[in-house]
Structures are given as structure tokens and as C-alpha cells.
Amino acid sequence: MKKNTKYQIDDFTFKHEIKTRFKDLDAFHHVNNATFLSYIEDARMLFFKRWNMNTKEKSLIVASITIDYISQLHHPSKLIIGQKISRLGTKSFDILSVIFLDKKPICSSTVTIVCYNFISKQTAPLFQEIKEDFNI
């Protein structure tokens, strides 16, 4: 596990609270590492909803996920997931997510998202909603 503690909860304007569940535990009574991705996904869906995009034309597709585990997590726990856009490309962007327990980071993740148009079935230039949200 990495000892990266450079992240602070105040670095994030978007925060999502979540509680661990008994079903999240592995055989060693820790929250299973795969579950961290589910927590991040839940927060990401709420992050996206803020943009009120027309999803019949516009879509956001996950292209890549990296995750660094900093420390173990036990149940029950109350978590805060901080998220922000950390990179803008021409057709894609990155979301940095950090899971905090008692204001200490326990996991960080970068998700690369590609803008996509389902009507034309092609990647699309970065949506304006995302550009406007970059520095918030």
C-alpha cells in the first residue's frame, strides 16, 4: 500500500458521503479492494448529474481507471469521496477521486473519461459543460 497522504479534503469542491456495508467485507474482514471502485463510481455518477447533459446525444465513457490503495478500511466506516476534474484533453478528461476516512486519504483514483456521441457513434470534442466545470 502506498503512503501518499498529500491529498486534503479541502482540495475538493465536490464531496460525496458514503457508508461501508457489511457485504463489502472480504475474508480478512477488511473492505474488499474492488469495492473501492464501486464507491468511486457512485460518487462519479452524482458528479456527472450536476452537468444536466442531454444523454440521448452526449455520453461519457470510462476509458481507463487507476487506483492507489493507501491504507486498509474496516467496517463500519463513514467515508467522504472528494472528486474534481484534474485534466482536460480535446476529447477526454480525467477525474481525480480520493476516498477519505476521518479526513485522511485511504485511496486515490484517476478515471479517464471520453466524450462520445451515440447518434454518430464517434468520439466527440470535450463538452462545454465539462470545460466550464474545470476550475470550480
C-alpha positions as CSV (number, residue, x, y, z in Angstrom):
1,M,0.0,0.0,0.0
2,K,1.2,3.5,-0.9
3,K,1.8,6.1,1.8
4,N,0.6,9.0,-0.3
5,T,-1.1,11.4,2.0
6,K,-0.6,14.6,0.0
7,Y,-4.4,15.0,-0.6
8,Q,-6.6,17.1,1.7
9,I,-10.4,17.0,1.8
10,D,-10.4,20.8,1.3
11,D,-8.8,20.3,-2.1
12,F,-12.2,19.1,-3.5
13,T,-15.3,21.2,-4.1
14,F,-17.4,18.1,-4.8
15,K,-17.8,15.7,-1.9
16,H,-19.9,12.6,-1.6
17,E,-20.6,10.8,1.7
18,I,-21.0,7.0,1.8
19,K,-21.1,4.3,4.5
20,T,-19.4,0.9,4.2
21,R,-21.7,-2.1,4.1
22,F,-21.3,-5.5,5.7
23,K,-21.4,-7.1,2.2
24,D,-18.3,-5.1,1.3
25,L,-16.0,-7.2,3.5
26,D,-13.6,-9.8,2.3
27,A,-12.4,-13.0,4.1
28,F,-10.0,-11.0,6.2
29,H,-12.7,-8.6,7.5
30,H,-11.4,-5.7,5.5
31,V,-13.4,-3.8,2.9
32,N,-12.5,-5.6,-0.3
33,N,-10.3,-3.5,-2.7
34,A,-12.7,-4.0,-5.6
35,T,-15.4,-2.3,-3.5
36,F,-13.5,1.0,-3.5
37,L,-14.2,1.3,-7.3
38,S,-17.9,0.9,-6.6
39,Y,-17.7,3.8,-4.1
40,I,-15.9,5.9,-6.6
41,E,-18.4,5.0,-9.3
42,D,-21.3,6.1,-7.1
43,A,-19.7,9.4,-6.5
44,R,-18.9,9.9,-10.2
45,M,-22.5,9.4,-11.2
46,L,-23.6,12.2,-8.9
47,F,-20.6,14.3,-10.2
48,F,-21.9,13.9,-13.7
49,K,-25.6,14.7,-12.8
50,R,-24.5,18.3,-12.0
51,W,-24.0,18.9,-15.7
52,N,-27.6,18.1,-16.8
53,M,-26.4,16.9,-20.1
54,N,-28.7,15.6,-22.9
55,T,-27.7,11.9,-22.6
56,K,-29.5,10.9,-25.8
57,E,-26.8,12.7,-27.8
58,K,-24.0,13.1,-25.3
59,S,-22.3,10.3,-23.4
60,L,-19.3,9.8,-21.2
61,I,-17.4,6.6,-21.4
62,V,-14.8,5.3,-19.0
63,A,-11.6,4.6,-20.9
64,S,-9.2,3.9,-18.0
65,I,-9.1,3.6,-14.2
66,T,-6.0,3.7,-12.0
67,I,-6.3,3.2,-8.3
68,D,-3.7,3.5,-5.4
69,Y,-4.5,2.0,-2.1
70,I,-3.1,4.0,0.8
71,S,-4.4,2.2,3.8
72,Q,-6.9,-0.6,4.9
73,L,-10.5,0.1,5.5
74,H,-12.7,-1.6,8.1
75,H,-16.5,-1.8,8.5
76,P,-18.4,0.1,9.8
77,S,-16.9,3.4,8.4
78,K,-18.2,6.7,7.2
79,L,-16.3,7.9,4.1
80,I,-16.1,11.1,2.1
81,I,-15.2,10.9,-1.5
82,G,-13.7,14.1,-3.0
83,Q,-13.7,14.5,-6.7
84,K,-12.5,17.1,-9.2
85,I,-11.5,17.3,-12.9
86,S,-7.8,17.1,-13.0
87,R,-7.1,17.2,-16.7
88,L,-8.8,18.3,-19.9
89,G,-7.9,17.0,-23.3
90,T,-9.6,17.6,-26.7
91,K,-12.0,14.6,-26.4
92,S,-11.3,13.3,-22.9
93,F,-10.7,14.4,-19.3
94,D,-9.6,12.9,-16.0
95,I,-11.4,12.8,-12.7
96,L,-9.3,12.6,-9.6
97,S,-11.1,10.8,-6.8
98,V,-9.8,10.4,-3.2
99,I,-11.6,8.4,-0.5
100,F,-11.2,9.9,3.0
101,L,-11.7,8.3,6.3
102,D,-11.5,10.8,9.2
103,K,-10.1,13.4,6.8
104,K,-7.2,11.1,6.0
105,P,-6.9,9.7,2.4
106,I,-7.1,5.9,2.2
107,C,-7.4,5.6,-1.6
108,S,-6.8,7.7,-4.7
109,S,-8.0,7.1,-8.2
110,T,-7.8,8.7,-11.7
111,V,-10.5,7.9,-14.1
112,T,-10.1,8.9,-17.8
113,I,-13.4,9.7,-19.4
114,V,-14.0,10.0,-23.2
115,C,-16.8,12.2,-24.6
116,Y,-18.9,10.2,-27.1
117,N,-21.9,10.8,-29.4
118,F,-24.1,7.8,-29.6
119,I,-26.0,9.2,-32.6
120,S,-22.9,9.5,-34.8
121,K,-21.2,6.6,-32.9
122,Q,-18.0,8.6,-32.6
123,T,-15.9,10.3,-30.0
124,A,-16.8,14.0,-29.6
125,P,-14.9,17.2,-28.7
126,L,-14.9,17.9,-25.0
127,F,-18.4,19.0,-23.9
128,Q,-18.9,22.6,-22.9
129,E,-20.4,21.6,-19.5
130,I,-17.1,19.9,-18.6
131,K,-14.9,22.9,-19.7
132,E,-17.0,25.3,-17.6
133,D,-16.6,23.0,-14.5
134,F,-12.9,22.6,-14.8
135,N,-11.8,25.2,-12.3
136,I,-14.7,25.1,-9.9
